[in-house]
Amino acid sequence: MTDWPVPEMVPTNGVTLGVYRMGPAPEATDKPAVFFLHGFPEIAYSWRAQMTAFAAAGYSVFAPDQRGYGVSDAPEGAAEYTMQKLTDDLRGLLDHYGIEKAVFVGHDWGAIILWQLPFYMPERVLGCAGLNVPLLPHYPMDPIEMFRARFGDDMYIVRFQKEGACEPILERDLMQTFKFFLRKPNKGKVQKSDVPFEEKSLDLLGLLEKGEDAWGGEQLLSDDETAIYARAYEKNGFTGPIHWYRNFTYNWQDQKRFLVDGKLPVVELPCLMITADLDRACPPVIADPMVHLCRPYERVDLKGCGHWSQQERADDVNAAILDWMGRHFA
């Protein structure tokens, strides 16, 4: 198992976040600092392979347990988890470490935040590398209503909107919850039974409750690694992380202030998108519009890979991002 550093507890934006660091100090290298942003339901530990590889390559690297997760603070109330709050947390971390600009890498919800950084704090971003979740155009309607119309009331993001309704299901047996979420397709091939949700409704919670025989796929991590996730959620539970989802509508409204003629402006920064062809929640096709949304833009498509790409295909992800960074930020 990868050696993992003790977190530094950093005050930022009214909360304290646990930040894991590797590599040289920012002032001791001419290479840009790199921040890795985890998604749901993960923690900074999901970036362990990238942290090790980038530190060995001479980069100063940082991975926070973001607001509500792991060792970090989990303030009460959904209003504490807006996109403005989450991006201001990162601005505060840059200030704390004396970093003017950094490269940001995000996966899943971390990628959702990543692709908003050029709008919320453009003066602090050198480049963006996203995994699995792309930069999307501004939604034409309230995203929760859109999800409900497309997938129904059982869709997990729709169910997440009611505070207290889903947390007991996810917290009942944390090891089982993470064995459910952190799965990969059997032998790199998706079969009907391999889809980690009911494809029509995306009812993740319903599928979790059916038990392991219904889940399909195979466990991604060892029991020891899975236990690291389970123990991390003993502190804060799932309420804070799910509050991120409870701000979809608020964030959609807030994003309107950045629109120009009804559209988000083109992101004029080096951008890399990494897709995974067996990611059924975020299939590569949803990244197709990105060619018109940012420049200079590059894309890498991982074959035979599921949703948890930086853990499932760590070497390929590391190689792709290091190559991209070496060409754009040498």
N, C-alpha and C positions, 0 to 999 in steps of 0.2 A: 504494500500500500504506500502511496506517495506520502512523504513527509509533508505535514501541513503546518504552517506557522501559527503561533498564538496571535489572536487578533489584537490590533490596536483599537482602543475604544475612543472614537473621535467625536467630539461635539460638533454638530452642524445643523443649522436651520431649526433649532429648537428641540432636536433629538440627539441621541448618541448612537452612532453606528459602529459595528464591529468591522474593521477593515483588515484584510489579510494582504500582506506585502511580500514580494520576492524581488530579487535582482538588486542592482545598484540603486543608490539614492538618486532622485531626479537630477540633482545638480552635479552628479558624478559621471554622467553619460551624455553624449551628444544625441542620443536617440530619444524619440518622444516617449513620454509616459503613456502607459496603456491601462485603461480601466475596463474590467470585465463585469458585465451586468447580467445577473442570473434571472431566470424566469420563475414561473409557477409550475408545480410546487417545489421549488429548489432552494438552494442556498449557495453562498460563494464557493463552497466545496465542489460544486459541479464543474468549476473551471480549473481543477487541480492540475490536469495534464497540460493545459495551455499556460498556466502560471509557471510551471516548471520549465517548459520549452522556451518561453519568451524570456524568462530570467536568464537561462543559459545562453541565450542569444544576445544578452547585454541590455535588455530593456528593463526599465523600472516599471513593475506591474502591481496593480491594485485590484482587489475584488472585495467589494463590500457585501455583507449581509444587508440587504436593503431594508428600508423602513417596514417594520412588521415581521421581519424574518430573523431566524437564528438567534444570535446573541444580541441583536440590535433592539432598540426601543420599539414598542408597538403602542403608540398613542391610541386612545379611545375615539371612536367616531369615524364614519366614512369620510367626513370632510377633511380629515388629516391625511388622506391618501390620493389627493388629486394629482394630475400631471404636473401642475405648478409646484406642489410640495415635493414630488419625487425628483424633479429636475433641479430644484433649489437645493436639495440634499447634496447632489453631485457638485453643484457650484461651490457649496461650502467645503466639500472635501478638497477640491482643487485649491481653494484659498488656504485651507489648513496646511497643505503640503507645499505651498508656494509654487504651484504649477499654473502657468498662464493658459496653456492649451494642451489638450491630450487627444489621443486616438481612443475611441470608444468601441467596444465590441459587445454585442448583446444577443441573447438567445430568448425566444419565446416572449414573455412579458418584458424581459430586459431589452429585447429588440424593439418592442413597441415604444419604450422610453427612448431608446437609442435614436429612432427615426424622428422623434420630436425634438431632440436636442438642437438641430440646426435652426429651429424656430424659437425655442424657449431660451437658448443661450448660445447663439451662433458665434459669439466672440471667443468662446472657450473650446471650440471643437476643431480639430485638425482633419479628422476623417472618421467614417463610420463603417463598421463591418457587422452585418446582421446575419443571424443564423435562423432559418426556418420561417420567421415572420418578416415580411417585407414592409417597406414604406408603401402605404396605401393612399390613394386619393381621399379627399374629404368625403365622408359618407353622405349620400344624398338624403338620408333621413336618420332619425334617432336610431343608433345601432341596436339597442335592446329591442325596440319594436321590429327592426329588420330581422334580428335573430329569431324573435318569437314567430314572425310571419313565415320565415323559411323553415324553422326546425321545430316549432311548437313549444309548449310550456315546460316540457321535460328537458329541453336543452340546458346543459349545465350552467352556462352563463346566465340564462334567464332564471334558473332556480337560485343561483347565487345572489340575486337581487334582494331577497328577503333575509335580513340579518337573523342569525340564530337557527335558520331552518336546515342548513347544510353542515354546519360545523360539527354537530354531534355525530353525523355519519362518518365524516373524515377523521374525527379524533377518537372514535370508538376503539380502534386497534391500529396504532400508527405504523407498525411494521407491515400489516396487511395493506394499508393505504399506499405505502410507498412501493410495495411489491406490485401493486396494481398499476400505479402510474408509471413507474420506471421499468418499462418493458420494451423489448425490441421484437421485430418480426422474426419468425422462425427461419433460420438459414437464409436471411436476406430476401425472403419472398413473402408477400402478403397474400394470405388466403382469407376467405370470409371469416373464419374463426380467429384470425390474427388481429382484426381491427379492435383496438382497445376502447371501443365505445360502440353503441348501436348506431350505425351509420345514418339512419333516417333522422333520429332525434338528437343525437349526440348526448344521450342520457348517461353521462359518466357515473353519476351517483347510483343510478339504478343498476348499472353493470357491476360496480364495486360491490354492491350488496348481494349480487348473485353468487359471489364466491369464485375462487381461483379457477375452478374447472370451466367457467364460462368466459374467462378473460382472453384466451388465445395468446399467441406469441410466447415469449420466454423472458425470464427475469434478466434484466440488463446487468445488474450489479451483484456482487457477492452479498451474502447475508451481513457480513461485517460492514461493508460500505453502505448497505441499505439502512443498517442500524444507526449510522451517523446522521442520516436524514431524520429518522424517527426521533432520535434523542434531541435534535435541534428544535423540533416542533413541540417538545414537552414544555418549553419556556413560554411561548406566545400562542400556541395553537394555530388555528386557521383563520381566525376572524380578521386580523390585519391583512394577510395576503388576499383574502377574498374581498376586502374593502377596495382593493385596486380595481376589481371588476365592477364594483358598485359605483364607480365613477365614470363608466363608459359614456353615459349620457352627458354628464357635466363636462367631461373632457371634450366631447364632440362639440358642445356649445362653445366652450372656451377656445377651441381651435379656430373658430370663425374669425377671430381677430387677426389671424395671419393670412387670410385669403386675399387674393388679388383677382378681381373679376370672377369671383366664385370658386377659385381654385387655389391650392397651395402653390407657392412659388417654387420654381426648380431649385433643388439643393445644389449649390455650386461648391461641392467638396468631393474629394475622392471617396467613392462609396463602393463597397463590396457586398454582394449578396450571395449567401451559400444556401442552397436548397437541398432537400432530401427527397428522393422520388418515392419512398415508401412512407412518407409522413402523410397520414390520411387526414389529420386535423388541419395541416397547412401544406397542401400539395404545391408543387413547384409552379403550377399555372398561375397562382395568385400573385407571383412575383413578376409576371410578364409586363405589367404596366410600368415597372420601375425604370425601364429604358428611357421613358419620357419624363421621369420625375427627378432625376439627378444626373450630374455629370462632373467629372469623368466617372463612368459606371462600369463595373465588371461583375460577372456572375460565374459561380462555380456550382455545378450540379453533382451531388453525391449520389451514386448509383447503389442500390441495395441498402439504403440507410433509412432509419426511422426518425422519429421526432427528436430524440435526445442526442443530436449529432455530435456535439463536442465530447460526449462520453463514449458513444458508440463507435465513432470513427475519429478518435483524437488525433492520430498521426496525419490523416488527410486534412482535417480542419487546421491543424497547426501549420502544415506545409502551405496551404492556400493563403492563410492570413499573413504568414511570414514573407511569402513571395510578394504579395500585394504591398505590404508595408515597405519591403526593401526597395521596391520600385518607385513608391510615392513619397517616402519619408526618409530617404537615405541622407 
